[in-house]
Amino acid sequence: MYDGAVTRADLQLWESDLQGLFSRLRPLFYRSESRLHAEQYVRGLLAPLARKNGWTIAEHVGEPEPKALQRLLNLSPWDADAVLGLNREYAMEHLADPAAILVADPTGFPKKGTKSVGVQRQYSGTLGRVDNCQIGTFLCYVTTARDRVLVDRRLYLPEESWLADPARCAAAGVPPDLAFATRPAQVIEMIRAARAAGYRLPGSPRTRSSAKTPACATISKKAGSLM
């Protein structure tokens, strides 16, 4: 046997751990079909697929087409924040590190049309240019062993092109009481949520944006007071 080779015992242990995670995930879905498709989707995300999209994940888990998995993401009633809370609990149970840090990362998603929530022409560091895109603000928990867990997210919603247009927001399903928040404000909000969830953190978060920008200075100053 090759050194470091994966054994049958390894596979059985991984499957047992995954089933344990699924047992905690299942109560968050109201329908048996949704529970099944949630498990399939997680397996697809964990699979060594060259590209991961609706079609490739559906094919990997034995579905003839991606409609069922797309319904899970777009239409099925389940609480994404509850799943996020479970993710936080799981991370603290298995990866808690008193020297861990939080990494804030705004990420751009290019779009072709105008219907996706928050889309507009704006600068994306991910794309390296101004383009028609959405911007998501993400928070990652990073341990000294270089384990990385995505622990929170916010979709940046532009004030003038979106929140100032109630009809556009309503058509896209944006909650009517949603208030504008800058990306630094979103990061502060997520840090507070992480602290409330029990994350033990020694210092200020890191951010992938240039440290010379006013946004990063704002994050560093305000986040430092939370630690």
C-alpha positions as CSV (number, residue, x, y, z in Angstrom):
1,M,0.0,0.0,0.0
2,Y,1.2,3.5,-0.8
3,D,2.1,5.8,2.1
4,G,-0.8,8.1,2.8
5,A,-3.2,6.1,0.7
6,V,-6.9,6.3,1.6
7,T,-8.1,3.0,3.1
8,R,-11.6,1.5,3.2
9,A,-11.6,2.3,6.9
10,D,-11.0,6.0,6.1
11,L,-13.9,6.0,3.7
12,Q,-16.2,4.4,6.3
13,L,-15.2,7.0,8.9
14,W,-15.7,9.9,6.5
15,E,-19.2,8.5,5.6
16,S,-20.1,8.1,9.2
17,D,-19.1,11.7,10.0
18,L,-21.0,12.9,7.0
19,Q,-24.1,11.0,8.1
20,G,-23.7,12.6,11.5
21,L,-23.7,16.0,9.9
22,F,-26.8,15.1,7.8
23,S,-28.7,14.0,10.9
24,R,-28.3,17.6,12.2
25,L,-29.2,19.1,8.9
26,R,-32.3,17.2,8.2
27,P,-34.6,18.9,10.8
28,L,-34.0,22.2,9.0
29,F,-35.9,21.0,5.9
30,Y,-39.7,20.5,6.0
31,R,-40.1,18.0,3.2
32,S,-38.4,14.6,2.7
33,E,-37.6,15.6,-0.9
34,S,-35.8,18.7,0.3
35,R,-33.8,16.7,2.8
36,L,-32.7,14.3,0.1
37,H,-31.8,17.1,-2.3
38,A,-29.9,19.0,0.4
39,E,-27.8,15.9,1.1
40,Q,-27.2,15.4,-2.6
41,Y,-26.1,19.0,-3.1
42,V,-23.7,18.7,-0.2
43,R,-22.2,15.5,-1.6
44,G,-21.8,17.3,-5.0
45,L,-20.0,20.2,-3.4
46,L,-17.6,17.8,-1.7
47,A,-17.0,15.8,-4.8
48,P,-13.8,16.2,-6.9
49,L,-15.6,17.6,-9.9
50,A,-13.6,19.8,-12.3
51,R,-16.5,22.2,-12.5
52,K,-19.4,22.5,-10.1
53,N,-22.7,23.7,-11.4
54,G,-26.3,22.4,-11.4
55,W,-25.7,20.0,-14.3
56,T,-22.4,18.5,-13.0
57,I,-23.7,18.0,-9.4
58,A,-27.0,16.5,-10.6
59,E,-25.1,14.0,-12.8
60,H,-22.7,13.1,-10.0
61,V,-25.6,12.3,-7.6
62,G,-27.6,10.4,-10.2
63,E,-30.3,13.0,-11.0
64,P,-31.3,13.1,-14.8
65,E,-31.4,16.9,-14.7
66,P,-30.7,19.8,-12.3
67,K,-34.3,20.9,-11.8
68,A,-34.7,19.3,-8.4
69,L,-31.5,20.8,-7.0
70,Q,-32.4,24.2,-8.5
71,R,-35.8,24.0,-6.8
72,L,-34.0,23.3,-3.5
73,L,-32.0,26.5,-3.9
74,N,-34.6,28.8,-5.4
75,L,-38.1,27.7,-4.2
76,S,-38.1,25.2,-1.4
77,P,-38.9,26.6,2.1
78,W,-35.8,26.3,4.3
79,D,-34.0,28.7,6.6
80,A,-30.5,29.6,5.3
81,D,-29.6,31.4,8.5
82,A,-30.4,28.3,10.5
83,V,-28.1,26.3,8.2
84,L,-25.4,29.0,8.7
85,G,-25.9,28.6,12.5
86,L,-25.4,24.9,12.3
87,N,-22.2,25.5,10.3
88,R,-20.9,27.8,13.0
89,E,-21.6,25.3,15.7
90,Y,-19.9,22.5,13.7
91,A,-16.8,24.7,13.1
92,M,-16.5,25.5,16.8
93,E,-16.9,21.9,17.8
94,H,-14.2,20.6,15.5
95,L,-11.9,23.6,14.6
96,A,-12.0,26.0,17.6
97,D,-8.6,27.8,17.8
98,P,-7.9,30.6,20.3
99,A,-5.4,32.1,17.8
100,A,-7.7,32.0,14.8
101,I,-8.5,35.1,12.7
102,L,-11.4,36.3,10.7
103,V,-10.8,37.1,7.0
104,A,-13.3,39.5,5.3
105,D,-13.5,39.2,1.5
106,P,-15.7,41.1,-1.0
107,T,-16.2,38.9,-4.0
108,G,-17.7,39.8,-7.4
109,F,-20.0,37.6,-9.5
110,P,-20.3,38.7,-13.2
111,K,-23.8,38.9,-14.5
112,K,-25.3,39.4,-18.0
113,G,-28.7,41.0,-17.2
114,T,-30.3,43.4,-14.7
115,K,-32.6,41.1,-12.7
116,S,-30.2,39.5,-10.2
117,V,-30.5,41.2,-6.8
118,G,-27.8,44.0,-6.3
119,V,-26.4,43.8,-9.8
120,Q,-25.0,46.9,-11.4
121,R,-21.9,48.2,-13.1
122,Q,-19.4,48.4,-10.2
123,Y,-15.7,47.7,-9.5
124,S,-14.9,44.1,-8.5
125,G,-11.5,43.1,-7.2
126,T,-12.3,39.6,-8.1
127,L,-12.7,40.6,-11.8
128,G,-10.1,43.3,-11.6
129,R,-12.3,45.8,-13.4
130,V,-15.6,47.7,-13.4
131,D,-18.3,45.3,-14.8
132,N,-21.9,44.3,-14.5
133,C,-21.8,42.2,-11.3
134,Q,-23.1,41.4,-7.9
135,I,-20.8,41.9,-4.8
136,G,-20.9,39.5,-1.9
137,T,-19.2,40.3,1.4
138,F,-17.9,37.1,3.0
139,L,-16.4,36.2,6.4
140,C,-14.1,33.3,6.8
141,Y,-12.7,31.7,10.0
142,V,-9.0,30.7,9.6
143,T,-7.1,28.6,12.1
144,T,-3.4,28.4,12.7
145,A,-3.5,25.0,11.1
146,R,-4.9,26.8,8.0
147,D,-8.3,25.3,8.2
148,R,-10.8,27.7,6.6
149,V,-14.5,27.9,7.2
150,L,-17.0,30.2,5.5
151,V,-19.0,31.5,8.5
152,D,-21.2,34.4,7.2
153,R,-22.2,36.3,4.1
154,R,-24.0,39.4,3.0
155,L,-25.1,40.6,-0.4
156,Y,-24.1,44.2,-1.1
157,L,-27.2,46.1,-2.2
158,P,-26.4,49.4,-3.9
159,E,-28.4,52.3,-2.5
160,E,-29.2,54.4,-5.6
161,S,-29.8,51.7,-8.2
162,W,-31.6,49.3,-5.9
163,L,-32.8,50.5,-2.5
164,A,-34.0,53.8,-4.0
165,D,-36.2,51.9,-6.4
166,P,-38.9,50.0,-4.3
167,A,-40.6,48.6,-7.4
168,R,-37.3,46.9,-8.6
169,C,-36.7,45.6,-5.1
170,A,-40.2,44.2,-4.8
171,A,-39.9,42.5,-8.2
172,A,-36.7,40.8,-7.1
173,G,-38.0,39.7,-3.7
174,V,-35.9,42.1,-1.6
175,P,-37.5,42.6,1.9
176,P,-39.1,46.0,2.1
177,D,-37.5,46.9,5.4
178,L,-33.9,46.2,4.3
179,A,-31.6,49.1,5.0
180,F,-28.5,50.2,3.1
181,A,-25.2,49.0,4.5
182,T,-21.7,49.7,3.2
183,R,-19.4,46.7,2.8
184,P,-17.4,47.8,5.9
185,A,-20.6,47.9,7.9
186,Q,-21.5,44.5,6.7
187,V,-18.2,43.2,7.9
188,I,-18.7,44.7,11.3
189,E,-22.2,43.2,11.5
190,M,-20.8,39.7,10.7
191,I,-18.0,40.1,13.3
192,R,-20.6,40.9,15.9
193,A,-22.6,37.8,14.9
194,A,-19.4,35.7,15.1
195,R,-18.6,36.9,18.5
196,A,-22.2,36.3,19.7
197,A,-21.9,32.7,18.3
198,G,-18.9,32.0,20.5
199,Y,-15.9,32.4,18.1
200,R,-12.8,33.0,20.1
201,L,-10.7,35.6,18.4
202,P,-7.4,37.1,19.6
203,G,-7.3,40.3,17.4
204,S,-8.6,42.3,14.5
205,P,-9.8,40.6,11.3
206,R,-7.8,40.5,8.1
207,T,-9.3,41.8,4.8
208,R,-8.3,41.0,1.3
209,S,-8.9,44.6,0.2
210,S,-5.9,46.9,0.1
211,A,-5.0,48.0,3.6
212,K,-4.5,51.5,2.2
213,T,-8.2,52.0,1.4
214,P,-10.5,54.0,3.7
215,A,-12.8,50.9,3.9
216,C,-10.1,48.8,5.4
217,A,-9.1,51.5,7.8
218,T,-12.7,51.7,9.0
219,I,-13.0,47.9,9.4
220,S,-9.7,47.6,11.3
221,K,-10.6,50.5,13.6
222,K,-14.1,49.4,14.4
223,A,-13.4,45.7,14.5
224,G,-10.5,46.1,16.9
225,S,-12.9,47.5,19.5
226,L,-15.0,44.3,19.2
227,M,-12.2,41.9,20.0
